[in-house]
Amino acid sequence: MRKQFKMSLALLVLLLGSANSVIAAQVEEIPGAGAMALDLVVARPVGLVVFGLGSVTYLATLPFSLLGGNAGDAGKALVVKPAQSVFVRCLGCRTPGRKVKVAQ
């Protein structure tokens, strides 16, 4: 069981590490205070739960995905996209990415 957990964790780290090329998009949004507050209180916690459930679902269906040849697609849909939504998206923004400069 411990070896399986370590392998699953290593696979998850590899999937998240390979997401850097997708994350490079720039964000041009300027969210308001209300959008930031709702994002902090509602969207981020919900996104974190979705990320956790997606990770568990991915690991549970991984043998079948490997047999079907779509493990990469399943990983992107169930793990990488929710992770980007939670950890890469700026507070209050709607699309994942990084802000290059802050509007004054």
LINSUL-V645458 format. One record per helix or strand. SS is the DSSP state (helix for helix, strand for strand). FROM is the first residue (numbers start at 1). TO is the last residue. If there is no record, write none. Layout:
# LINSUL-V645458
ss = {SS,SS}
from = {FROM,FROM}
to = {TO,TO}
This chain:
# LINSUL-V645458
ss = {helix,helix,strand,helix,helix,strand}
from = {2,20,26,33,71,98}
to = {17,23,26,68,87,98}
